[in-house]
């Protein structure tokens, strides 16, 4: 998995972080003040980018955490195979890929879309 290390204090809401070996988008970030004998702690809550599961963790703010490098790509719908599957051409590499579509997406041929990609996992975001 393509990741880089970052300190917990550098995370922000809306960013990405690895939780339980899954890429998650941070939905809530809060810190607690340092106590008499300890360092400040951060609580991070997130939602899985590809599976939608909610996850959270609590760690010292100076701890290192892995952050996934998620690519945002442009594509064009070539064919809508069913209500849940579409063939999309990546506009950078001209590669044709099959992606499952979100339930609320109303796609048709030749629509321009944006999708996220991380190690073969893909998700349409618009």
N, C-alpha and C positions, 0 to 999 in steps of 0.2 A: 504494500500500500504506500502510495506517495504521500509522505508527511514531512513536517518540519517541527522542531521543538520551539516552544514559547513558554514564557512564565505565565502562571495563572493570572497575575495582576494585569497582564496586557490583553486579556480577553475582553470582548465587548459584545453586547446584545446585537444579534443579527449576524455575528461571525460564526465560524465553524470550529468544531472541536471533536476529537475522537473520544467517545464514551462506550465502554464495553465492546471495543473493536468495531464500532459502527460510526460513520460520519453523522454528526448531529449539528443542527442549527441552534445557536444559543437563544433561548427565549427569555431567560431571566438570569441576572447576575447580581449578587449582593455580597458585601464583605462585613465581617464582624471585627470590631476593634481588638487590638492585641490585649491580652490579659496580663496579669502580674508575672506569670511564668511562661508565657507562650507568645507565639507570633499571631498576626492577623490571619483569619481564615476566610476563604471565599466559598460561597455556595453557587454552583452553576447548574441551571436546569436547561434542558434542550429537548428537541424533537428530532427523531431520525429523519435524515434527508430522503432515504430510499425506502424505509419501512414504516415511518410515521409513529414509531413508539416513543413514549416520553421516558427520558432518563435524567439522572442527576448525580452530582458528586460534590464532595466538600473536601477541600485541600488547603494547605497554607498558601498564601499568595506568592511566596517565593519558590514554590515547587514548579518543576518543569512538566509540561503536558504536550501531547502530540496534537498537531493541527493538520487536518487533511488539506491537500492542494486540489481543490475542485475546479475543473475547467468549465467555463461558461461558453457554449458554442452556439452558432447560428445554423439553422437548417431549413430545409424546404420539404413540405409534405409531398411525396410522390403519389402515394396510394393509401387510402384508408381501407384496411382489410376487414375490420369489424369495428364494433363500438369501442373495443378496448385495445386494438392493435393498429399501428400505422407504420408505413415504410417512409423513412425520412432520409434525405440526402444531406450529408454534412457539407456545408458550403465552403469549408476550408480545404478538405481533402477529397471532396466529391465521392466519398464512400457512401454506399447505401446501407442503412441499418434499420432493424425492426425495433420499435419502441412501444411499450404499453402506454396508452393514453390515459390522462386523468378522467374521472367520471364526468366532470363538468365541462370538459373541452368539446367544442363544436368545430372539428377539423374537417377540411375538404382539401382536395388536391390543389397544389400550388400555393398553399398557405405558408407564410414565413413564420418560423417558430424559434424559440430559444430553449436550449436544454442544458442540463448539468451532466457532466461525465466524470466518473472516478473509477478507474480500473475496470472498465467494461460495464459498469452499472450506469444507466442513463435514466434521466427523468425530465419530462417536458415541463417547463415552468410557465410558458406563455405561448 
